[in-house]
Amino acid sequence: MADQFVDRTRNRRSTFFGEGLVAHVSFAHPTCAELSSVLADASVHCGVPVHRKGTYICMEGPQFSTYAEATMHRQLHFEVIGMTNVTEAKLAREAELCYGAIAMITDYDCWHPEHESVTGAQILATLQQNAGNAQNVLREAVRTLPGERRCPCGSALAHALITDLKIVPKATKKKLAPIIGKYDSEK
């Protein structure tokens, strides 16, 4: 389970906001502790080895790491290298969704002296092997989710909306209504 992220991406839109509405959500703890615990417990229940904490570095891709990058990631104690999770975590926080990351490891990148450099074929083969484990973990997690969440995820925007909603363009408000609607007294 990754519970922290480092974002090394440059070319991704990672916010729902803009276009006349500024919001700054808290992101010190980017995953939902409650959901992450459920996912980790489900992993244990399903016999899937799990680490309950870890730092995920998100690189731009689609290329894999250079040897120098892989070495740097190891020296900085990043446990997982990937290309997707941090953007998902940011958007989930802005949408007030609980977010947890099951980080299925597919390869050693290119740093391990006893393993060849990573290839797409190797990743796909390992992903196919991991898919069954992930499905079992998710089934168990859904079965054991609490009826109501007690985490702060559902109110992440309560103190994050910077722009007064009265001056936000109507088109922006309409587009973001599923996210900001409960905060908009003029709807």
HELIX and SHEET records of a PDB file:
HELIX    1   1 ALA A   33  HIS A   45  1                                  13    
HELIX    2   2 TYR A   67  GLN A   75  1                                   9    
HELIX    3   3 ASN A   85  GLU A   94  1                                  10    
HELIX    4   4 GLY A  120  THR A  144  1                                  25    
HELIX    5   5 PRO A  152  SER A  155  5                                   4    
HELIX    6   6 LEU A  165  ILE A  167  5                                   3    
HELIX    7   7 LYS A  170  LYS A  175  1                                   6    
HELIX    8   8 ALA A  177  ILE A  180  1                                   4    
HELIX    9   9 GLY A  181  TYR A  183  5                                   3    
SHEET    1   A 3 GLN A   4  ARG A   8  0                                        
SHEET    2   A 3 THR A  55  MET A  59  1                                        
SHEET    3   A 3 VAL A  80  GLY A  82  1                                        
END                                                                             
